Amino acid sequence: MNWDDLRIFLAVARSGQILSAARRLGLNHATVSRRLGALEEALAVKLVDRRTTGCVLTPAGEKFLETAERVEGEMLAARAEIGEEDIAVTGTVRLGAPDGFGVAYLAPRLGELCMRHPDLTLQLVPVPRAVSLSRREADMAITVDRPEHGRLAARKLVDYELALFASRNYLASTGTPRTPAELKDNALVGYVEDLVYSATLAYADEIDRAFQPRFEIASSLGQTEAVRAGAGIGILHSFIARRDPNLIQVLPELTIRRTYWLVIHESVRELRRVRTVADFIVECVEKDRAHFR
């Protein structure tokens, strides 16, 4: 079996489109389609359902994907071991992260890692949704859920807290609520419920059922900025809000605890550049653990 044909199959499986896979591999559309067909012919099984909207793996394709990723992982590990690649910390690592953690915490710190390793390229993708490591949208991700399926290695980073905050100006004009029931008499800032990608992030009811915002923003940093500007009371990341003297915690007895996980696909976790980035993130969080309490 030709390793290049496996690479083509993996690219199609991850992108969901032959054209996207061709662009990623630097090949033309016809070549990718022909090589994928040759692989299916060699295996005597249909791996991909070609549709007008894209490509969908067949049951046989889903099963073969596991095998192809194992082969890919072994090839990458072998190349690293014999020195064909990753002798130094070189190449590109893409990291997906929630916008709060990615922008407010990681972005100011990752520059140091780039200075340590001038041949390393870092791509930080702060996203308000989950990224797919299996489809190679990123090499690693910070998540709020520990993955239960797939060939993913997860490591707990740190627990963090969310709490109610408002700006000094807002509280000066409206007064500070003394009980959860008084929240309903305030302007509230929250998330867009149908755009929350994880049940873990649908936390408003843990504060109080009276928390019914009329200003909804699909970004944790957007919510922070709105609250800072005096738009109302919001549930914010404490490690972000406490850095701003203009933001005051409201009803401090009401807090929510969540966890950040560092997740890496098994096929790339032994690559030196990936290990280096992962170790640096763990090192930063360990040093700043009190920052999250």
C-alpha atoms as an extended CHARMM CRD file, in Angstrom:
* protein
*
       293  EXT
         1         1  MET       CA              0.0000000000        0.0000000000        0.0000000000  PROA      1               0.0000000000
         2         2  ASN       CA              1.3040000000        3.4370000000       -0.9670000000  PROA      2               0.0000000000
         3         3  TRP       CA              1.8990000000        5.7910000000        1.9920000000  PROA      3               0.0000000000
         4         4  ASP       CA              1.0550000000        8.7790000000       -0.2100000000  PROA      4               0.0000000000
         5         5  ASP       CA             -2.3780000000        7.2940000000       -0.8630000000  PROA      5               0.0000000000
         6         6  LEU       CA             -2.9210000000        7.0660000000        2.9050000000  PROA      6               0.0000000000
         7         7  ARG       CA             -1.9660000000       10.7390000000        3.2450000000  PROA      7               0.0000000000
         8         8  ILE       CA             -4.5140000000       11.6270000000        0.5770000000  PROA      8               0.0000000000
         9         9  PHE       CA             -7.2230000000        9.5880000000        2.2950000000  PROA      9               0.0000000000
        10        10  LEU       CA             -6.4560000000       11.2680000000        5.6260000000  PROA      10              0.0000000000
        11        11  ALA       CA             -6.6120000000       14.7330000000        4.0620000000  PROA      11              0.0000000000
        12        12  VAL       CA             -9.9890000000       13.9960000000        2.4620000000  PROA      12              0.0000000000
        13        13  ALA       CA            -11.3510000000       12.4620000000        5.6570000000  PROA      13              0.0000000000
        14        14  ARG       CA            -10.2710000000       15.4810000000        7.7190000000  PROA      14              0.0000000000
        15        15  SER       CA            -11.3560000000       18.2220000000        5.3500000000  PROA      15              0.0000000000
        16        16  GLY       CA            -14.5520000000       16.5550000000        4.1320000000  PROA      16              0.0000000000
        17        17  GLN       CA            -13.8550000000       17.7260000000        0.5690000000  PROA      17              0.0000000000
        18        18  ILE       CA            -11.5850000000       16.5800000000       -2.2330000000  PROA      18              0.0000000000
        19        19  LEU       CA            -10.8740000000       20.1560000000       -3.3250000000  PROA      19              0.0000000000
        20        20  SER       CA             -9.8830000000       21.2490000000        0.2010000000  PROA      20              0.0000000000
        21        21  ALA       CA             -7.6980000000       18.1620000000        0.5650000000  PROA      21              0.0000000000
        22        22  ALA       CA             -6.0170000000       18.9270000000       -2.7730000000  PROA      22              0.0000000000
        23        23  ARG       CA             -5.2130000000       22.4750000000       -1.6770000000  PROA      23              0.0000000000
        24        24  ARG       CA             -3.8170000000       21.2480000000        1.6360000000  PROA      24              0.0000000000
        25        25  LEU       CA             -1.5890000000       18.6900000000       -0.1120000000  PROA      25              0.0000000000
        26        26  GLY       CA             -0.5310000000       20.9660000000       -2.9690000000  PROA      26              0.0000000000
        27        27  LEU       CA             -2.0390000000       18.6220000000       -5.5750000000  PROA      27              0.0000000000
        28        28  ASN       CA             -4.7220000000       19.1180000000       -8.1720000000  PROA      28              0.0000000000
        29        29  HSD       CA             -8.2950000000       17.9780000000       -7.6560000000  PROA      29              0.0000000000
        30        30  ALA       CA             -8.1390000000       15.2470000000      -10.3040000000  PROA      30              0.0000000000
        31        31  THR       CA             -4.9980000000       13.6840000000       -8.8180000000  PROA      31              0.0000000000
        32        32  VAL       CA             -6.5350000000       13.4580000000       -5.3510000000  PROA      32              0.0000000000
        33        33  SER       CA             -9.7280000000       11.9180000000       -6.7420000000  PROA      33              0.0000000000
        34        34  ARG       CA             -7.7840000000        9.4050000000       -8.8470000000  PROA      34              0.0000000000
        35        35  ARG       CA             -5.4560000000        8.3690000000       -6.0000000000  PROA      35              0.0000000000
        36        36  LEU       CA             -8.3580000000        7.9860000000       -3.6010000000  PROA      36              0.0000000000
        37        37  GLY       CA            -10.0830000000        5.7660000000       -6.1510000000  PROA      37              0.0000000000
        38        38  ALA       CA             -6.8990000000        3.7110000000       -6.5280000000  PROA      38              0.0000000000
        39        39  LEU       CA             -6.7430000000        3.1830000000       -2.7710000000  PROA      39              0.0000000000
        40        40  GLU       CA            -10.3660000000        2.0260000000       -2.6980000000  PROA      40              0.0000000000
        41        41  GLU       CA             -9.6510000000       -0.3230000000       -5.6020000000  PROA      41              0.0000000000
        42        42  ALA       CA             -6.5870000000       -1.7670000000       -3.8520000000  PROA      42              0.0000000000
        43        43  LEU       CA             -8.6180000000       -2.3740000000       -0.6810000000  PROA      43              0.0000000000
        44        44  ALA       CA            -11.6700000000       -3.5610000000       -2.6420000000  PROA      44              0.0000000000
        45        45  VAL       CA            -13.9220000000       -1.3910000000       -0.5120000000  PROA      45              0.0000000000
        46        46  LYS       CA            -15.5920000000        1.9990000000       -0.7850000000  PROA      46              0.0000000000
        47        47  LEU       CA            -14.0920000000        4.3760000000        1.7810000000  PROA      47              0.0000000000
        48        48  VAL       CA            -15.7330000000        7.6810000000        0.8670000000  PROA      48              0.0000000000
        49        49  ASP       CA            -19.2030000000        8.6610000000       -0.2530000000  PROA      49              0.0000000000
        50        50  ARG       CA            -18.7450000000       11.4810000000       -2.7790000000  PROA      50              0.0000000000
        51        51  ARG       CA            -21.6590000000       13.9040000000       -2.5720000000  PROA      51              0.0000000000
        52        52  THR       CA            -22.3690000000       17.3210000000       -4.0570000000  PROA      52              0.0000000000
        53        53  THR       CA            -21.9580000000       18.8350000000       -0.5820000000  PROA      53              0.0000000000
        54        54  GLY       CA            -18.6610000000       17.0710000000        0.1390000000  PROA      54              0.0000000000
        55        55  CYS       CA            -17.2530000000       13.6910000000        1.1360000000  PROA      55              0.0000000000
        56        56  VAL       CA            -18.5870000000       11.4670000000        3.9090000000  PROA      56              0.0000000000
        57        57  LEU       CA            -16.7730000000        8.4110000000        5.2030000000  PROA      57              0.0000000000
        58        58  THR       CA            -18.5420000000        5.0920000000        4.7710000000  PROA      58              0.0000000000
        59        59  PRO       CA            -18.5970000000        2.6730000000        7.7430000000  PROA      59              0.0000000000
        60        60  ALA       CA            -15.5650000000        0.9810000000        6.1640000000  PROA      60              0.0000000000
        61        61  GLY       CA            -13.9280000000        4.3880000000        5.7760000000  PROA      61              0.0000000000
        62        62  GLU       CA            -14.4960000000        5.2150000000        9.4460000000  PROA      62              0.0000000000
        63        63  LYS       CA            -12.8510000000        1.9410000000       10.4210000000  PROA      63              0.0000000000
        64        64  PHE       CA             -9.9570000000        2.4500000000        7.9950000000  PROA      64              0.0000000000
        65        65  LEU       CA             -9.4100000000        5.9750000000        9.3480000000  PROA      65              0.0000000000
        66        66  GLU       CA             -8.2940000000        4.4950000000       12.6880000000  PROA      66              0.0000000000
        67        67  THR       CA             -5.7490000000        2.3020000000       10.9050000000  PROA      67              0.0000000000
        68        68  ALA       CA             -4.5110000000        5.1400000000        8.7130000000  PROA      68              0.0000000000
        69        69  GLU       CA             -3.9970000000        7.4190000000       11.7310000000  PROA      69              0.0000000000
        70        70  ARG       CA             -2.0280000000        4.7080000000       13.5420000000  PROA      70              0.0000000000
        71        71  VAL       CA              0.2280000000        4.3160000000       10.5010000000  PROA      71              0.0000000000
        72        72  GLU       CA              0.6090000000        8.1080000000       10.2840000000  PROA      72              0.0000000000
        73        73  GLY       CA              1.5660000000        8.3150000000       13.9500000000  PROA      73              0.0000000000
        74        74  GLU       CA              4.1570000000        5.5580000000       13.5930000000  PROA      74              0.0000000000
        75        75  MET       CA              5.6590000000        7.2100000000       10.4990000000  PROA      75              0.0000000000
        76        76  LEU       CA              5.9570000000       10.5710000000       12.2680000000  PROA      76              0.0000000000
        77        77  ALA       CA              7.4830000000        8.9590000000       15.3450000000  PROA      77              0.0000000000
        78        78  ALA       CA              9.9500000000        6.9850000000       13.2310000000  PROA      78              0.0000000000
        79        79  ARG       CA             11.0610000000       10.0810000000       11.3380000000  PROA      79              0.0000000000
        80        80  ALA       CA             11.5820000000       11.9560000000       14.5730000000  PROA      80              0.0000000000
        81        81  GLU       CA             13.5520000000        9.0720000000       16.0630000000  PROA      81              0.0000000000
        82        82  ILE       CA             15.9380000000        8.6200000000       13.1320000000  PROA      82              0.0000000000
        83        83  GLY       CA             16.3830000000       12.3530000000       12.7370000000  PROA      83              0.0000000000
        84        84  GLU       CA             14.5970000000       13.0130000000        9.4470000000  PROA      84              0.0000000000
        85        85  GLU       CA             12.5900000000       15.7410000000       11.1430000000  PROA      85              0.0000000000
        86        86  ASP       CA             12.1540000000       17.4120000000       14.5100000000  PROA      86              0.0000000000
        87        87  ILE       CA             15.9030000000       17.3220000000       15.3190000000  PROA      87              0.0000000000
        88        88  ALA       CA             15.3870000000       20.8550000000       16.5510000000  PROA      88              0.0000000000
        89        89  VAL       CA             12.1260000000       22.4530000000       17.5800000000  PROA      89              0.0000000000
        90        90  THR       CA             10.9820000000       23.4390000000       14.1090000000  PROA      90              0.0000000000
        91        91  GLY       CA              7.7770000000       23.5460000000       12.1340000000  PROA      91              0.0000000000
        92        92  THR       CA              4.2850000000       24.7820000000       12.8950000000  PROA      92              0.0000000000
        93        93  VAL       CA              2.0270000000       23.9910000000       15.8340000000  PROA      93              0.0000000000
        94        94  ARG       CA             -1.5930000000       25.1360000000       15.7910000000  PROA      94              0.0000000000
        95        95  LEU       CA             -3.3180000000       25.5150000000       19.1400000000  PROA      95              0.0000000000
        96        96  GLY       CA             -7.0720000000       25.9510000000       19.5170000000  PROA      96              0.0000000000
        97        97  ALA       CA             -8.3740000000       27.5400000000       22.7150000000  PROA      97              0.0000000000
        98        98  PRO       CA            -11.4990000000       29.2150000000       24.1020000000  PROA      98              0.0000000000
        99        99  ASP       CA            -11.2370000000       32.9590000000       23.4910000000  PROA      99              0.0000000000
       100       100  GLY       CA            -10.9680000000       33.8700000000       27.1880000000  PROA      100             0.0000000000
       101       101  PHE       CA             -8.0640000000       31.5430000000       27.9410000000  PROA      101             0.0000000000
       102       102  GLY       CA             -6.5070000000       31.8770000000       24.4960000000  PROA      102             0.0000000000
       103       103  VAL       CA             -6.4970000000       35.6720000000       24.2220000000  PROA      103             0.0000000000
       104       104  ALA       CA             -6.4130000000       36.8550000000       27.8290000000  PROA      104             0.0000000000
       105       105  TYR       CA             -3.9820000000       34.2580000000       29.1910000000  PROA      105             0.0000000000
       106       106  LEU       CA             -1.9960000000       32.4760000000       26.4610000000  PROA      106             0.0000000000
       107       107  ALA       CA             -1.4560000000       35.2450000000       23.9110000000  PROA      107             0.0000000000
       108       108  PRO       CA              0.7050000000       37.4150000000       26.2350000000  PROA      108             0.0000000000
       109       109  ARG       CA              2.8470000000       34.3990000000       27.1770000000  PROA      109             0.0000000000
       110       110  LEU       CA              3.4580000000       32.4300000000       23.9810000000  PROA      110             0.0000000000
       111       111  GLY       CA              5.7950000000       35.0770000000       22.5740000000  PROA      111             0.0000000000
       112       112  GLU       CA              8.4230000000       33.8830000000       25.0540000000  PROA      112             0.0000000000
       113       113  LEU       CA              8.2180000000       30.3940000000       23.5650000000  PROA      113             0.0000000000
       114       114  CYS       CA              8.7690000000       31.7990000000       20.0720000000  PROA      114             0.0000000000
       115       115  MET       CA             11.8600000000       33.6200000000       21.2970000000  PROA      115             0.0000000000
       116       116  ARG       CA             13.2170000000       30.4040000000       22.8280000000  PROA      116             0.0000000000
       117       117  HSD       CA             12.7350000000       28.5330000000       19.5420000000  PROA      117             0.0000000000
       118       118  PRO       CA             13.1930000000       30.8350000000       16.5210000000  PROA      118             0.0000000000
       119       119  ASP       CA             12.4210000000       28.0310000000       14.0400000000  PROA      119             0.0000000000
       120       120  LEU       CA              9.0570000000       27.2700000000       15.6470000000  PROA      120             0.0000000000
       121       121  THR       CA              5.8840000000       28.8160000000       14.2120000000  PROA      121             0.0000000000
       122       122  LEU       CA              2.9340000000       29.0500000000       16.5940000000  PROA      122             0.0000000000
       123       123  GLN       CA             -0.6530000000       29.4810000000       15.4410000000  PROA      123             0.0000000000
       124       124  LEU       CA             -3.0300000000       30.4180000000       18.2580000000  PROA      124             0.0000000000
       125       125  VAL       CA             -6.6530000000       30.0430000000       17.2040000000  PROA      125             0.0000000000
       126       126  PRO       CA             -8.9580000000       31.4700000000       19.8870000000  PROA      126             0.0000000000
       127       127  VAL       CA            -12.3460000000       30.0780000000       18.9370000000  PROA      127             0.0000000000
       128       128  PRO       CA            -15.8090000000       30.2550000000       20.5210000000  PROA      128             0.0000000000
       129       129  ARG       CA            -16.3780000000       26.5960000000       19.6640000000  PROA      129             0.0000000000
       130       130  ALA       CA            -14.7380000000       23.1990000000       19.9400000000  PROA      130             0.0000000000
       131       131  VAL       CA            -12.0190000000       22.3710000000       17.4170000000  PROA      131             0.0000000000
       132       132  SER       CA            -11.6400000000       18.9310000000       15.8850000000  PROA      132             0.0000000000
       133       133  LEU       CA             -8.2150000000       17.4140000000       16.4610000000  PROA      133             0.0000000000
       134       134  SER       CA             -9.1920000000       14.3370000000       14.4630000000  PROA      134             0.0000000000
       135       135  ARG       CA             -9.8170000000       16.5340000000       11.4230000000  PROA      135             0.0000000000
       136       136  ARG       CA             -6.5720000000       18.4130000000       12.1230000000  PROA      136             0.0000000000
       137       137  GLU       CA             -8.1830000000       21.8010000000       12.6740000000  PROA      137             0.0000000000
       138       138  ALA       CA             -5.4540000000       22.0660000000       15.3150000000  PROA      138             0.0000000000
       139       139  ASP       CA             -2.5580000000       20.0040000000       16.6760000000  PROA      139             0.0000000000
       140       140  MET       CA             -3.6980000000       20.5190000000       20.2500000000  PROA      140             0.0000000000
       141       141  ALA       CA             -6.5560000000       22.2320000000       22.0290000000  PROA      141             0.0000000000
       142       142  ILE       CA             -7.5550000000       23.6720000000       25.3610000000  PROA      142             0.0000000000
       143       143  THR       CA            -11.0260000000       22.3660000000       26.1970000000  PROA      143             0.0000000000
       144       144  VAL       CA            -13.5220000000       22.6400000000       29.0430000000  PROA      144             0.0000000000
       145       145  ASP       CA            -14.5610000000       18.9920000000       28.6740000000  PROA      145             0.0000000000
       146       146  ARG       CA            -12.3510000000       15.9560000000       29.0520000000  PROA      146             0.0000000000
       147       147  PRO       CA            -12.7470000000       13.9790000000       25.8010000000  PROA      147             0.0000000000
       148       148  GLU       CA            -14.2410000000       10.5320000000       26.2180000000  PROA      148             0.0000000000
       149       149  HSD       CA            -13.8830000000        9.2580000000       22.6680000000  PROA      149             0.0000000000
       150       150  GLY       CA            -11.2570000000        9.1580000000       19.9570000000  PROA      150             0.0000000000
       151       151  ARG       CA             -7.4820000000        8.8090000000       19.9900000000  PROA      151             0.0000000000
       152       152  LEU       CA             -6.9650000000       11.8320000000       22.2020000000  PROA      152             0.0000000000
       153       153  ALA       CA             -4.6380000000       12.2820000000       25.1620000000  PROA      153             0.0000000000
       154       154  ALA       CA             -5.9680000000       14.6870000000       27.8010000000  PROA      154             0.0000000000
       155       155  ARG       CA             -4.1740000000       16.3220000000       30.7070000000  PROA      155             0.0000000000
       156       156  LYS       CA             -5.8630000000       18.4500000000       33.3420000000  PROA      156             0.0000000000
       157       157  LEU       CA             -4.4360000000       21.9610000000       33.3180000000  PROA      157             0.0000000000
       158       158  VAL       CA             -6.2370000000       23.9080000000       36.0330000000  PROA      158             0.0000000000
       159       159  ASP       CA             -9.5890000000       24.6100000000       37.6460000000  PROA      159             0.0000000000
       160       160  TYR       CA            -10.9290000000       28.1030000000       37.1100000000  PROA      160             0.0000000000
       161       161  GLU       CA            -13.7750000000       30.1520000000       38.5200000000  PROA      161             0.0000000000
       162       162  LEU       CA            -16.5770000000       32.2550000000       37.0730000000  PROA      162             0.0000000000
       163       163  ALA       CA            -18.5060000000       34.8140000000       39.0950000000  PROA      163             0.0000000000
       164       164  LEU       CA            -20.8060000000       37.8190000000       38.8000000000  PROA      164             0.0000000000
       165       165  PHE       CA            -19.1460000000       41.1650000000       38.0360000000  PROA      165             0.0000000000
       166       166  ALA       CA            -20.2920000000       44.6940000000       37.2150000000  PROA      166             0.0000000000
       167       167  SER       CA            -18.5190000000       47.9800000000       36.5940000000  PROA      167             0.0000000000
       168       168  ARG       CA            -18.1890000000       50.5830000000       39.3500000000  PROA      168             0.0000000000
       169       169  ASN       CA            -20.2060000000       53.0640000000       37.3030000000  PROA      169             0.0000000000
       170       170  TYR       CA            -23.0560000000       50.6190000000       36.7590000000  PROA      170             0.0000000000
       171       171  LEU       CA            -23.3040000000       49.7680000000       40.4570000000  PROA      171             0.0000000000
       172       172  ALA       CA            -23.0800000000       53.4420000000       41.4010000000  PROA      172             0.0000000000
       173       173  SER       CA            -26.1010000000       54.2150000000       39.2450000000  PROA      173             0.0000000000
       174       174  THR       CA            -28.2690000000       51.1730000000       40.0570000000  PROA      174             0.0000000000
       175       175  GLY       CA            -27.0910000000       49.9380000000       43.4320000000  PROA      175             0.0000000000
       176       176  THR       CA            -25.6090000000       46.5400000000       44.2580000000  PROA      176             0.0000000000
       177       177  PRO       CA            -27.9610000000       43.5360000000       44.4030000000  PROA      177             0.0000000000
       178       178  ARG       CA            -27.9210000000       41.8960000000       47.8280000000  PROA      178             0.0000000000
       179       179  THR       CA            -29.7260000000       38.6620000000       46.9280000000  PROA      179             0.0000000000
       180       180  PRO       CA            -29.9250000000       36.5030000000       43.7880000000  PROA      180             0.0000000000
       181       181  ALA       CA            -33.6020000000       37.4160000000       43.4300000000  PROA      181             0.0000000000
       182       182  GLU       CA            -32.6190000000       41.0570000000       42.8980000000  PROA      182             0.0000000000
       183       183  LEU       CA            -30.7320000000       40.1250000000       39.7190000000  PROA      183             0.0000000000
       184       184  LYS       CA            -33.9860000000       40.2600000000       37.7710000000  PROA      184             0.0000000000
       185       185  ASP       CA            -34.1720000000       44.0050000000       38.4500000000  PROA      185             0.0000000000
       186       186  ASN       CA            -30.8000000000       44.5760000000       36.7620000000  PROA      186             0.0000000000
       187       187  ALA       CA            -29.4810000000       44.7120000000       33.2180000000  PROA      187             0.0000000000
       188       188  LEU       CA            -27.7780000000       41.3690000000       32.6220000000  PROA      188             0.0000000000
       189       189  VAL       CA            -25.1190000000       40.3390000000       30.1090000000  PROA      189             0.0000000000
       190       190  GLY       CA            -24.8220000000       36.6870000000       29.0900000000  PROA      190             0.0000000000
       191       191  TYR       CA            -24.0530000000       34.1640000000       26.3590000000  PROA      191             0.0000000000
       192       192  VAL       CA            -26.0980000000       33.1970000000       23.2950000000  PROA      192             0.0000000000
       193       193  GLU       CA            -27.5870000000       29.9390000000       24.4950000000  PROA      193             0.0000000000
       194       194  ASP       CA            -28.0510000000       28.1600000000       21.1720000000  PROA      194             0.0000000000
       195       195  LEU       CA            -24.4280000000       28.8980000000       20.2000000000  PROA      195             0.0000000000
       196       196  VAL       CA            -22.9020000000       27.3270000000       23.3220000000  PROA      196             0.0000000000
       197       197  TYR       CA            -20.9030000000       24.3610000000       22.0010000000  PROA      197             0.0000000000
       198       198  SER       CA            -20.6910000000       22.4750000000       25.3080000000  PROA      198             0.0000000000
       199       199  ALA       CA            -23.2270000000       21.8790000000       28.0660000000  PROA      199             0.0000000000
       200       200  THR       CA            -20.3880000000       22.6740000000       30.4690000000  PROA      200             0.0000000000
       201       201  LEU       CA            -20.5860000000       26.3020000000       29.3390000000  PROA      201             0.0000000000
       202       202  ALA       CA            -24.3540000000       26.6370000000       29.9030000000  PROA      202             0.0000000000
       203       203  TYR       CA            -23.8700000000       27.7090000000       33.4980000000  PROA      203             0.0000000000
       204       204  ALA       CA            -26.3290000000       30.5740000000       34.1120000000  PROA      204             0.0000000000
       205       205  ASP       CA            -28.7720000000       28.4020000000       36.0670000000  PROA      205             0.0000000000
       206       206  GLU       CA            -25.9710000000       27.5510000000       38.4880000000  PROA      206             0.0000000000
       207       207  ILE       CA            -25.9530000000       31.1990000000       39.4820000000  PROA      207             0.0000000000
       208       208  ASP       CA            -29.7020000000       31.6270000000       39.7140000000  PROA      208             0.0000000000
       209       209  ARG       CA            -32.7700000000       31.1600000000       37.5360000000  PROA      209             0.0000000000
       210       210  ALA       CA            -33.3150000000       34.8890000000       37.8880000000  PROA      210             0.0000000000
       211       211  PHE       CA            -30.2810000000       35.3710000000       35.6250000000  PROA      211             0.0000000000
       212       212  GLN       CA            -32.0830000000       36.0210000000       32.3330000000  PROA      212             0.0000000000
       213       213  PRO       CA            -29.9200000000       38.3530000000       30.2020000000  PROA      213             0.0000000000
       214       214  ARG       CA            -31.3300000000       40.5550000000       27.4620000000  PROA      214             0.0000000000
       215       215  PHE       CA            -27.8700000000       41.3730000000       26.0960000000  PROA      215             0.0000000000
       216       216  GLU       CA            -26.2940000000       38.1460000000       24.8040000000  PROA      216             0.0000000000
       217       217  ILE       CA            -22.7900000000       37.8850000000       23.3180000000  PROA      217             0.0000000000
       218       218  ALA       CA            -21.2590000000       34.7290000000       21.8380000000  PROA      218             0.0000000000
       219       219  SER       CA            -17.7970000000       35.4620000000       23.2200000000  PROA      219             0.0000000000
       220       220  SER       CA            -16.5220000000       35.4980000000       26.7850000000  PROA      220             0.0000000000
       221       221  LEU       CA            -14.2310000000       38.4330000000       26.0180000000  PROA      221             0.0000000000
       222       222  GLY       CA            -17.1350000000       40.2700000000       24.4100000000  PROA      222             0.0000000000
       223       223  GLN       CA            -19.1560000000       39.8010000000       27.5760000000  PROA      223             0.0000000000
       224       224  THR       CA            -16.2580000000       41.1370000000       29.6420000000  PROA      224             0.0000000000
       225       225  GLU       CA            -15.9760000000       44.2500000000       27.4850000000  PROA      225             0.0000000000
       226       226  ALA       CA            -19.7260000000       44.9070000000       27.6620000000  PROA      226             0.0000000000
       227       227  VAL       CA            -19.7350000000       44.6080000000       31.4520000000  PROA      227             0.0000000000
       228       228  ARG       CA            -16.6310000000       46.8120000000       31.6940000000  PROA      228             0.0000000000
       229       229  ALA       CA            -18.4740000000       49.4620000000       29.6550000000  PROA      229             0.0000000000
       230       230  GLY       CA            -21.3950000000       49.4650000000       32.0960000000  PROA      230             0.0000000000
       231       231  ALA       CA            -23.8960000000       47.3480000000       30.1500000000  PROA      231             0.0000000000
       232       232  GLY       CA            -24.8940000000       45.3880000000       33.2390000000  PROA      232             0.0000000000
       233       233  ILE       CA            -23.9840000000       42.4300000000       35.4220000000  PROA      233             0.0000000000
       234       234  GLY       CA            -22.3480000000       39.4250000000       33.7810000000  PROA      234             0.0000000000
       235       235  ILE       CA            -20.8860000000       36.0240000000       34.6230000000  PROA      235             0.0000000000
       236       236  LEU       CA            -17.2030000000       36.5180000000       33.8620000000  PROA      236             0.0000000000
       237       237  HSD       CA            -13.9700000000       34.5650000000       34.1720000000  PROA      237             0.0000000000
       238       238  SER       CA            -12.5860000000       35.6500000000       37.5270000000  PROA      238             0.0000000000
       239       239  PHE       CA             -8.9540000000       35.3880000000       36.3520000000  PROA      239             0.0000000000
       240       240  ILE       CA             -9.7480000000       38.0320000000       33.7260000000  PROA      240             0.0000000000
       241       241  ALA       CA            -12.1670000000       40.2930000000       35.6370000000  PROA      241             0.0000000000
       242       242  ARG       CA            -10.0780000000       40.5640000000       38.8160000000  PROA      242             0.0000000000
       243       243  ARG       CA             -7.2560000000       42.2320000000       36.8980000000  PROA      243             0.0000000000
       244       244  ASP       CA             -9.4930000000       45.2360000000       36.2190000000  PROA      244             0.0000000000
       245       245  PRO       CA            -10.0180000000       47.5670000000       39.2210000000  PROA      245             0.0000000000
       246       246  ASN       CA            -13.1250000000       48.9230000000       37.4860000000  PROA      246             0.0000000000
       247       247  LEU       CA            -14.8820000000       45.5510000000       37.8030000000  PROA      247             0.0000000000
       248       248  ILE       CA            -16.4900000000       44.6410000000       41.1290000000  PROA      248             0.0000000000
       249       249  GLN       CA            -17.6060000000       41.1560000000       42.1050000000  PROA      249             0.0000000000
       250       250  VAL       CA            -21.3130000000       40.9620000000       42.9290000000  PROA      250             0.0000000000
       251       251  LEU       CA            -22.8630000000       38.3480000000       45.2390000000  PROA      251             0.0000000000
       252       252  PRO       CA            -19.4630000000       36.7220000000       45.8790000000  PROA      252             0.0000000000
       253       253  GLU       CA            -21.0780000000       33.6660000000       47.4330000000  PROA      253             0.0000000000
       254       254  LEU       CA            -22.2570000000       32.6840000000       43.9310000000  PROA      254             0.0000000000
       255       255  THR       CA            -19.3880000000       31.1320000000       41.9850000000  PROA      255             0.0000000000
       256       256  ILE       CA            -18.9920000000       28.4690000000       39.3120000000  PROA      256             0.0000000000
       257       257  ARG       CA            -16.0060000000       26.1690000000       38.9040000000  PROA      257             0.0000000000
       258       258  ARG       CA            -14.8600000000       24.6640000000       35.6280000000  PROA      258             0.0000000000
       259       259  THR       CA            -11.6860000000       22.9550000000       34.3700000000  PROA      259             0.0000000000
       260       260  TYR       CA             -9.3290000000       23.5190000000       31.4550000000  PROA      260             0.0000000000
       261       261  TRP       CA             -7.8990000000       20.4140000000       29.7650000000  PROA      261             0.0000000000
       262       262  LEU       CA             -4.9440000000       20.1930000000       27.3870000000  PROA      262             0.0000000000
       263       263  VAL       CA             -5.8500000000       17.7310000000       24.6280000000  PROA      263             0.0000000000
       264       264  ILE       CA             -3.5340000000       16.3440000000       21.9430000000  PROA      264             0.0000000000
       265       265  HSD       CA             -4.1780000000       13.7930000000       19.2240000000  PROA      265             0.0000000000
       266       266  GLU       CA             -2.1890000000       10.6220000000       19.8650000000  PROA      266             0.0000000000
       267       267  SER       CA             -0.7010000000       10.6340000000       16.3810000000  PROA      267             0.0000000000
       268       268  VAL       CA              1.2640000000       13.8660000000       17.0100000000  PROA      268             0.0000000000
       269       269  ARG       CA              1.8180000000       14.0260000000       20.7480000000  PROA      269             0.0000000000
       270       270  GLU       CA              5.3560000000       12.5740000000       20.5510000000  PROA      270             0.0000000000
       271       271  LEU       CA              6.5560000000       15.1270000000       18.0200000000  PROA      271             0.0000000000
       272       272  ARG       CA              9.1670000000       17.3440000000       19.6140000000  PROA      272             0.0000000000
       273       273  ARG       CA              7.5380000000       20.6050000000       18.5610000000  PROA      273             0.0000000000
       274       274  VAL       CA              4.1670000000       19.4970000000       19.9480000000  PROA      274             0.0000000000
       275       275  ARG       CA              5.7010000000       18.2900000000       23.2250000000  PROA      275             0.0000000000
       276       276  THR       CA              7.6010000000       21.5580000000       23.5470000000  PROA      276             0.0000000000
       277       277  VAL       CA              4.4640000000       23.6850000000       23.2160000000  PROA      277             0.0000000000
       278       278  ALA       CA              2.4900000000       21.4310000000       25.5550000000  PROA      278             0.0000000000
       279       279  ASP       CA              5.2300000000       21.4800000000       28.2010000000  PROA      279             0.0000000000
       280       280  PHE       CA              5.4590000000       25.2740000000       27.9790000000  PROA      280             0.0000000000
       281       281  ILE       CA              1.7100000000       25.6960000000       28.5310000000  PROA      281             0.0000000000
       282       282  VAL       CA              1.8090000000       23.3530000000       31.5300000000  PROA      282             0.0000000000
       283       283  GLU       CA              4.8280000000       25.2320000000       32.8900000000  PROA      283             0.0000000000
       284       284  CYS       CA              3.0010000000       28.5800000000       32.6080000000  PROA      284             0.0000000000
       285       285  VAL       CA             -0.1700000000       27.3350000000       34.2620000000  PROA      285             0.0000000000
       286       286  GLU       CA              1.7410000000       25.7080000000       37.1120000000  PROA      286             0.0000000000
       287       287  LYS       CA              3.5590000000       28.9780000000       37.7570000000  PROA      287             0.0000000000
       288       288  ASP       CA              0.2910000000       30.9600000000       37.6620000000  PROA      288             0.0000000000
       289       289  ARG       CA             -1.9640000000       28.4870000000       39.4340000000  PROA      289             0.0000000000
       290       290  ALA       CA             -2.9160000000       31.0570000000       42.0990000000  PROA      290             0.0000000000
       291       291  HSD       CA             -3.9220000000       33.3770000000       39.2490000000  PROA      291             0.0000000000
       292       292  PHE       CA             -6.9170000000       31.1010000000       38.5270000000  PROA      292             0.0000000000
       293       293  ARG       CA             -8.2080000000       30.8260000000       42.1040000000  PROA      293             0.0000000000
